[in-house]
Amino acid sequence: MSLQECQPGSTTGFPITLSQSLYKDWPATTGAQAQLQKLIVATDFTVQWGPPTEGAQISVTRSPSIFQIRGFNTVSDNTTLTYGSATYTCSEVLSIVQNQHKNLCYDSNALYEVILAFQINNKSLNPSSPDIILLSRPIVFTTYSTTPFWAAVNKAAKTGSSQKTAFDMSQLYGFTNKVLMPMISYQTCLPVKIRNYKNAKDQLGSLSVRVHVINQAIYVMADDSGTGLCSSVSKYTLITSPKRPLDIFEDARYGATLQFQDGLGSDKFPSGVNENLVPLAANSQITAFQKVTQLLQILVPDHFLGKSLAEIAETKTDVPKPKKKNAFKCYKINPDTDIKDNQILIDPTTGQPLADTMKQKMYDDSGGDPALLDGDINLDGTPKNPGIMPGDIQIMLTNLFIFVGTVVIMAYLAFIMHTLFYRKQFTTALYHTFIFFIVIGVLSSSVYYLNT
């Protein structure tokens, strides 16, 4: 959001259009696909999808200019998008419109697309972040049932009544609720006019919009009297309900309205004061491949980094999972040396005798001290008994000292109790109690010294 107009030379309008498919070689351009490879980067935003519901009450609002799906508020209300430090609120409306990005889609049969909008929450704290983020996925119509959700949309459009169905919104734009699908991304600026701004004046400004177009189509159940009724919707209407795009301008007074350019008025804005949320398309196609490489990014999950654009677009399944490496292998066992007490004593990762493995481990742990390998090791990998060691003598002396000290202390304590309760010699008992605690301190210090 800015109360300044779009900067000269910046990309403006929605949608932008390419003069040909992104997936074909460009005229007079050598190695175009190799250059596009450089545009592939890891996805730089995340979506926290609301939990799926079994009871979405799907309804369709349609006219010659809009086809909007509602009724999944329990999902959208709990869905947020995070881009850098900026957070975005999810719209409670899905819009179906004629394909606005045909040359960004890999499937030429995708004649429509479904768009979900997100509006920034904390613009004042993130002035350079996009005001609006759009997720768009191309659609291919089919006559058979695809998912319960799209069957419900088709029936709601046919009957005009809401339909209860299960709905998981993450399936529209992600492989899983954690992993988004690969997408082509670009950023554009939309000139705006705020009618009845502060002091009832009109104010020119702009909205920054980041667009993400998934290159893999989704198959949707549709017939001519159902979802197919969207075929007349040729332009996208921005809707971020329950928010309004106008809310991004914090100083807009009550009663103000927002207008995108329509190209008709003297300043290209509508002449009236009514709201206009239909963005004006870019005024020209992008024909230069250099402009394409400057404008587009290809965002992919980490698993797709290093793949070509065609490989990414042709992926029909979930993110490929790394192959698990088997930690064990098959080895031939020597019954004479590798079996003892009905136990196999070899390292399953190397096939070496366990004794050799333990010797090597001791050598490695010692920092390469060969002295630790002078002694022998049992077949099961444990060191042979070396006899009485200096440390063993210390332990025996410590235990003996503790035993004798404990006996002396208990005897002395009994003497103090006898003096106090039977002889009734309180002064003498107090004197010996003082001595008792001194003895306790000396013995404790001695034990500590022996152990260290």
Steps between C-alpha positions, in 0.01 A plus 500: 500500500621844416349841453744533212424384151677203342856592413584563132641187340350264759279208405136606523165334450350158559543262338827527315512300178781331310507492121555123504515203734774509760574135428596546135821631350490873445574647155853629455593374848761230546470276803181658632410200716850495648462866591162432657675242718672791674162638606418190708524574872357354819149613596541810716165512681285259699129443542356372826181334374194477717396147596286310247128487567233243428224759511580785262171654383602589145311770311567670168448865412499554125422757237644576155795664675568280806500135609580486872498203738418554870410297805837372626556765768606247763798423278582848368466668840781278629722537193785751494790570267843611618745680272811618681374672814168596340184299565194482277133426555336246271195596298184302564428497126640294212458655155481307173580700189621441147868410499689824550843336464473255211866528405615433855305171516652175386164346402353674195158348581469716811251763386412629848669565832402518866645791699536548876600840641691592816513854646781634718428553870790710624588729209634781718761259640583358156477792256697323224294177508229438238154623594324208334621146425307286252516123463371384164461150361394411144185292457405232250126422489383138496158337494574243772515545875848598614471587870194548723583870522489565124191286463336719768609818318350371177170409669484830691540690171227290335244515779575834660498337845791428734652153515664337802830332425847417629768755413877518539624826348865396513425247223431785257848650519724251676631146478432481874394748765872570553636500143378743232506403133753654258384835367596787273518827692501865400429833667296782353371841599134601472420874480206594725286802577339542841175689469395710799837471671588723796320833483278349230776533239600242244843347542716312250710209618592140422478144623789256466387150405708182494353228278577128520379279215525125554603337176320171564127501420226366723211300352156629596155352449291740291208502263338778299229571758738471797860609542517553123294817550825675589603494133377856455721639780791649308652727765598447862333700777720539807318399815670458837190465718470523799751781443487762225793615285409852614585402859867491404486880486471564871397866466213436260191655655167331540307514176811496280513266199788344309529494123738323267561649161255405227674692221187699415514829687731791431738366768416138410286466814121464509320834484252411776556439869404132506750238607691325221706195601564363150871559430596631160720255309853592398485714188734282295632146476850410607690401187864536605648199673728725703191665649367156591816414694485835681135468597438133584612266774434127513431398859532131587525277808855411593467152344462658155811716508731398216221367279407657167184703452348221289577235764341717766189565292452133415506387863156360582564357843607609843846631574743213429619334816868413544575131478572336833839339526505154652741503792560126471636272231538128446834347606632146516544381860793291622352263765837453668568868569176693454266299727529464877228388743248496214569866424633639172796726573557702184439866423183505279614816319847375401496122535822517707543299821364694795830473684679678215231767493532562875879520473469760225242697699727507807788610280291779343363615837850518642611738230720237341682379814632154410560423867130430542520221246782310672256300709275238349120524458243230551320356199184690589691830484549555876852546644650202681530525880838669566509405872520745791564853383607809707152636479360181652722545812377856541139385485558230764672746736221750457233242574691380809542855628131571452402180684728568799401865513132413495542259793691763701242769430207279597675398824581862585141602427375227736734633771361854459141375521582300815662805664205723413200280584628263772771694684321835446840670453390767255825700495709190431255387230518842333880489504508155338239602244735777386784245474265264310441751220872572473563125454227485232670784311844339521375163378308657210806695391715188517258300284490780246883513494527125445256509213684779323 
